[in-house]
Amino acid sequence: MIKKLDKLIIKAFVGPFIATFFITCFVLIMQILWKYIDDLVGKGLDFWVVAHFLWYASASLVALAFPIALLISSIMTFGNLGESFELVAIKSSGISLLRFMRPLMFIAIILCVVSFFFANNVIPYANLKFVTLYRDIFYKKPAFDLKEGVFFTHIPNYAIKVGKKDRDGKTIHKILIYEQTNRLQDNTIVAEKGEMGVSKDQRFLEFNLYNGTRYQERGNPGDSSTEYIRLNFKTYKKLFDLSSLQQQNSSDSAFKSGYKMLSARQLQQNLRTIRHLEDSLKESQKKQVSKMFYYPALTKDDWKLFQKEKTLGFTIPDSLQTVVWQKTYSRISTLKGMLLFNQHTLKEQQQELKQNKTEWHRKYAMSLSCLVLFFIGAPLGSIIRKGGLGMPLLVSILFFLIFHLLNMFGDKFVREDIMAPAAGMWLSVIVLTPIGAFLTYKAMHDSQLFNKEFYYRTFTAIRNFVMKKRD
């Protein structure tokens, strides 16, 4: 049965949580929009395409928005109650802080479950749709994606590089175009200046080039003797077919196997499969090596003779030593190639194993961080006893930066093989849990951590003690 005290704390918490949650989502979406703004502007995208793009991007941000909103709203809630002396009245009536926090603990646990549901079911689907849509958007109207000094290779059989683009977005300088009509012939166009644009029917990318040279190789694909032609021009018009690169509704089946598109159960199944493949590869390699270097055991007399002579001549005639060395070299070369190939395959499997482990731990760590940040925010609010968006927001930003930096460092350490995936993904939880326990203990005992009078009295006492010792 919900008591009036529980209703009071829940009512005081719901409003700030909803407000901070949507504000946090808006800020994170703006960050995503700013990151991909260059890929969206100038593509002629309609409103619904951009809306779908932001919708799929925002779904992946919910798991991060939950702990942030919970931290800020819990600090604001308990700060408001402390500033209005309601928290003091409740404590003076004999109700402990943990009992007062109990309804919000249940809400925090529910949010942990909801966060895991999003991370396990909604976010993989949103990531799949986001990657597919982003690919279609990226390849739409590539004339606007030409960057200075970078080869653009998304038009089939062409590689285009411009040295400089003017602010009008049309005038280009130092143009280099590689064209491969077949595997034996490469044609090249070099121009000092040009203008680019899209045809009226949106089917072709037009290059009007000035003062350049076209180097062309002409001949049959099956004939090694070809004709070389060099053509100098003052004006030259080149068309690139864009029909294959217009925005399409690509199938998402090509991205389904990505580790960010899988649930925890699928990731666990992937981990078992990869481990099985590793064991099979190692066992197969061991069998191949043993078959390749199987020799009858030497007798004791042969071994003593070998130790004395330090050569194979005691068992192999001189006429066959060259053949033996050649076969030995060939066999060792084969073994080296096999080991290098297996080593490359094993590294790829280990990298895939690490990525799947990282994503699996991330789902659980981000979900549990809601509860950890609640046990930081609620005690801090009761200690600070300040409501509004002043001190609570400042402290929230500080702890959010610590939380976010720990997540970034953990992810980076895992990618650079400094930490194991489990340690890296749980780094923020491991570091912040003792801080939450310490703040909860201090709040239960009416700590004066943020009372400036406490620090003033402490400083005065220390100063008087030092002066007394000097006297």
WOMORA-V452394 format. One record per backbone hydrogen bond with DSSP energy under -0.5 kcal/mol. NH is the residue of the N-H (numbers start at 1). CO is the residue of the C=O. E is the energy in kcal/mol with one decimal. If there is no record, write none. Layout:
BEGIN
nh: [NH/NH]
co: [CO/CO]
e: [E/E]
END
This chain:
BEGIN
nh: [7/8/9/10/11/12/13/14/15/16/17/18/19/20/21/22/23/24/25/26/27/28/29/30/31/32/33/34/35/36/37/39/40/40/41/43/50/51/52/53/54/55/56/57/58/59/60/61/62/62/65/66/67/68/69/70/71/72/73/74/75/76/77/78/79/80/81/82/83/84/85/86/87/89/90/91/92/93/94/95/96/100/101/102/105/106/107/108/109/110/111/112/113/114/115/116/117/118/119/120/121/122/123/125/126/127/128/129/130/131/132/133/134/135/136/137/138/139/140/144/145/146/149/150/152/153/156/158/159/160/161/162/163/163/164/166/169/172/173/174/175/176/177/178/179/180/181/182/185/187/188/189/190/191/192/192/193/194/195/196/197/199/202/205/206/206/207/208/208/209/209/210/211/212/213/214/215/215/216/216/218/223/226/227/229/231/233/236/238/238/240/242/245/246/246/250/254/255/256/258/261/262/267/268/269/270/271/272/273/274/275/276/277/278/279/280/281/282/283/284/285/286/287/288/289/290/291/292/293/294/295/303/304/305/306/307/308/309/310/315/316/320/321/321/322/324/325/326/327/328/329/330/331/332/333/334/335/336/337/338/339/340/341/342/343/344/345/346/347/348/349/350/351/352/353/354/355/356/357/358/359/360/361/362/363/364/365/366/367/368/369/370/371/372/373/374/375/376/377/378/380/381/382/383/384/385/390/394/395/396/397/398/399/400/401/402/403/404/405/406/407/408/409/410/411/412/413/414/415/416/417/418/419/424/425/426/427/430/431/432/433/434/435/436/437/438/439/440/441/442/443/444/445/446/447/451/452/454/455/456/457/458/459/460/461/462/463/464/465/466/467/468/469/470/471]
co: [3/4/5/6/7/8/9/10/11/12/13/14/15/16/17/18/19/20/21/22/23/24/25/26/27/28/29/30/31/32/34/36/36/37/37/40/46/47/48/49/50/51/52/53/54/55/56/58/58/59/61/62/63/64/65/66/67/68/69/70/71/72/73/74/75/76/77/78/79/80/82/81/81/85/86/87/88/89/91/90/94/96/97/98/101/102/103/104/105/106/107/108/109/110/111/112/113/114/115/116/117/117/118/121/122/123/124/125/126/127/128/129/130/131/132/133/134/135/137/141/142/143/162/147/160/151/154/155/178/152/176/147/173/174/173/171/166/194/164/192/191/161/189/159/187/157/179/185/182/179/215/177/213/175/210/211/210/172/208/170/206/204/199/240/197/204/238/195/206/207/236/193/234/233/190/231/188/213/214/229/227/220/224/218/216/214/212/209/207/236/205/203/242/242/243/248/251/252/253/255/258/259/263/264/265/266/267/268/269/270/271/272/273/274/275/276/277/278/279/280/281/282/283/284/285/286/287/288/289/291/293/299/300/301/302/303/304/305/306/312/312/317/317/318/318/320/321/322/323/324/325/326/327/328/329/330/331/332/333/334/335/336/337/338/339/340/341/342/343/344/345/346/347/348/349/350/351/352/353/354/355/356/357/358/359/360/361/362/363/364/365/367/368/368/369/370/371/373/373/374/376/377/378/379/380/381/387/390/391/392/393/394/395/396/397/398/399/400/401/402/403/404/405/406/407/408/409/410/411/412/414/413/413/420/421/422/424/426/427/428/429/430/431/432/433/434/435/436/437/438/439/440/441/443/442/448/450/451/451/452/453/454/455/456/457/458/459/460/461/462/463/464/465/466/467]
e: [-2.2/-2.2/-2.0/-2.4/-2.6/-2.0/-1.1/-2.5/-0.8/-0.5/-2.1/-2.5/-2.2/-2.8/-2.4/-2.1/-2.1/-2.6/-2.4/-2.3/-2.4/-2.5/-2.5/-2.2/-1.7/-2.0/-2.9/-2.5/-1.7/-1.9/-0.5/-0.8/-0.7/-0.8/-2.3/-1.1/-1.7/-2.6/-2.5/-2.2/-2.5/-2.3/-2.5/-1.8/-2.6/-1.6/-0.9/-1.2/-0.6/-0.8/-2.3/-2.3/-0.7/-1.2/-2.8/-2.4/-2.1/-2.4/-2.6/-1.9/-1.8/-2.4/-2.7/-2.1/-2.0/-2.6/-2.1/-2.1/-2.5/-1.9/-1.1/-1.5/-1.8/-1.9/-2.2/-2.2/-2.5/-1.0/-1.7/-1.5/-0.5/-1.7/-2.1/-0.8/-1.9/-1.9/-1.7/-2.6/-2.4/-2.5/-2.5/-1.8/-2.0/-2.7/-2.8/-2.2/-2.3/-2.3/-2.7/-2.3/-2.3/-1.0/-3.6/-0.9/-2.7/-3.1/-2.0/-2.3/-2.6/-2.6/-1.9/-2.6/-2.8/-2.0/-1.8/-2.3/-2.7/-1.6/-1.4/-1.4/-1.7/-0.7/-3.2/-1.5/-3.3/-0.6/-0.6/-1.9/-1.9/-2.1/-2.4/-0.6/-1.8/-1.1/-1.4/-2.7/-1.8/-2.8/-2.3/-2.4/-2.0/-2.6/-2.6/-2.8/-3.3/-2.1/-0.6/-0.8/-0.9/-3.4/-2.8/-2.4/-2.9/-2.1/-1.0/-1.7/-1.5/-2.1/-1.9/-1.9/-1.7/-2.6/-1.8/-2.6/-3.4/-0.6/-2.7/-2.9/-0.5/-0.8/-3.7/-2.9/-1.5/-2.1/-2.9/-3.1/-3.5/-0.5/-0.6/-3.3/-3.4/-1.5/-0.8/-4.0/-3.4/-2.7/-2.6/-2.2/-2.9/-0.5/-1.9/-3.2/-1.5/-0.5/-0.6/-1.5/-0.7/-1.2/-0.7/-1.5/-1.8/-0.9/-2.5/-2.3/-2.0/-2.3/-2.3/-1.8/-2.1/-2.8/-2.3/-2.1/-2.2/-2.3/-2.4/-2.3/-2.5/-2.4/-2.3/-2.6/-2.3/-2.1/-2.0/-2.3/-2.3/-2.1/-2.1/-2.0/-1.8/-0.8/-0.7/-2.4/-2.3/-2.3/-2.5/-2.3/-1.6/-3.0/-2.7/-1.6/-1.7/-1.1/-0.8/-0.6/-0.5/-2.3/-2.6/-2.2/-2.5/-2.6/-2.7/-2.5/-2.6/-2.5/-2.5/-2.3/-2.3/-2.7/-2.4/-2.3/-2.7/-2.6/-2.3/-2.6/-2.5/-2.3/-2.4/-2.7/-2.2/-2.1/-2.2/-2.5/-2.5/-2.5/-2.5/-2.4/-2.3/-2.2/-2.3/-2.6/-2.3/-2.1/-2.5/-2.1/-1.6/-1.1/-2.7/-2.6/-1.1/-2.4/-1.6/-1.2/-0.6/-1.7/-2.7/-1.6/-1.8/-0.6/-2.9/-2.8/-1.6/-2.5/-1.9/-1.8/-3.1/-2.3/-0.6/-2.0/-2.5/-2.4/-2.5/-1.9/-2.3/-2.6/-2.4/-1.9/-2.6/-3.2/-2.9/-2.2/-1.8/-2.4/-3.1/-2.5/-2.3/-2.6/-3.1/-1.9/-2.1/-2.0/-1.4/-2.9/-1.3/-2.7/-2.4/-1.5/-0.9/-2.7/-2.3/-2.5/-1.9/-0.7/-0.7/-2.5/-2.3/-2.4/-2.5/-2.3/-2.2/-2.3/-2.5/-2.1/-1.1/-1.3/-2.2/-1.3/-0.8/-0.6/-1.5/-2.2/-2.6/-2.2/-2.6/-2.4/-2.3/-2.2/-2.5/-2.5/-2.0/-2.4/-2.5/-2.2/-2.0/-2.1/-2.3]
END
